[in-house]
Amino acid sequence: MLLELSNDESRVLKDAVDSSLQTLLDEIAHADRAEHKEALHQRYDRLAALQRRLEPVVESEQVYA
């Protein structure tokens, strides 16, 4: 699947992923059941991989003043 995003959309998506990662860290820290904690870790890993893929796209944007 290919998803084309504008520069603004890329930034918004990265911000949402960053926020979700922070929330997941808190959820992982408070999870009691091992199965639930593992599921949260898997979700965190997927989002972290997405974050790494978005990083160069967002950082490489040129700003013209």
C-alpha positions as CSV (number, residue, x, y, z in Angstrom):
1,M,0.0,0.0,0.0
2,L,1.3,3.4,-0.9
3,L,0.0,6.5,0.9
4,E,0.9,10.0,-0.3
5,L,0.9,12.7,2.2
6,S,1.5,16.4,2.0
7,N,4.3,18.0,4.2
8,D,1.7,19.2,6.7
9,E,0.0,15.8,6.8
10,S,3.3,14.1,7.4
11,R,4.0,16.4,10.3
12,V,0.6,15.8,11.8
13,L,0.9,12.1,11.4
14,K,4.4,12.1,13.1
15,D,3.0,14.2,15.9
16,A,0.1,11.7,16.4
17,V,2.6,8.8,16.4
18,D,4.9,10.6,18.9
19,S,1.9,11.2,21.2
20,S,0.7,7.6,20.9
21,L,4.1,6.3,21.8
22,Q,4.2,8.4,25.0
23,T,0.7,7.2,25.9
24,L,1.7,3.6,25.3
25,L,4.7,3.9,27.5
26,D,2.4,4.9,30.3
27,E,0.0,2.1,29.6
28,I,2.8,-0.4,29.5
29,A,4.1,0.8,32.9
30,H,0.6,0.4,34.4
31,A,-0.4,-2.9,32.7
32,D,-0.9,-5.8,35.2
33,R,-1.4,-8.8,33.0
34,A,1.6,-10.1,31.0
35,E,-0.6,-10.8,27.9
36,H,-1.8,-7.2,27.9
37,K,1.6,-5.8,28.4
38,E,3.0,-7.9,25.6
39,A,0.2,-6.7,23.2
40,L,1.1,-3.1,24.2
41,H,4.8,-3.7,23.5
42,Q,4.0,-5.1,20.1
43,R,1.9,-2.1,19.3
44,Y,4.6,0.2,20.6
45,D,7.2,-1.6,18.4
46,R,5.0,-1.1,15.2
47,L,4.5,2.6,16.0
48,A,8.1,3.1,16.7
49,A,9.0,1.6,13.3
50,L,6.5,3.9,11.7
51,Q,8.0,6.8,13.6
52,R,11.5,5.9,12.3
53,R,10.2,5.8,8.7
54,L,8.5,9.2,9.1
55,E,11.5,10.9,10.7
56,P,13.6,11.5,7.5
57,V,10.5,12.7,5.6
58,V,9.6,15.3,8.2
59,E,13.1,16.4,8.8
60,S,14.1,16.7,5.1
61,E,11.4,19.2,4.3
62,Q,12.8,22.5,3.2
63,V,11.3,25.7,4.5
64,Y,11.5,28.7,2.2
65,A,11.1,32.1,3.8
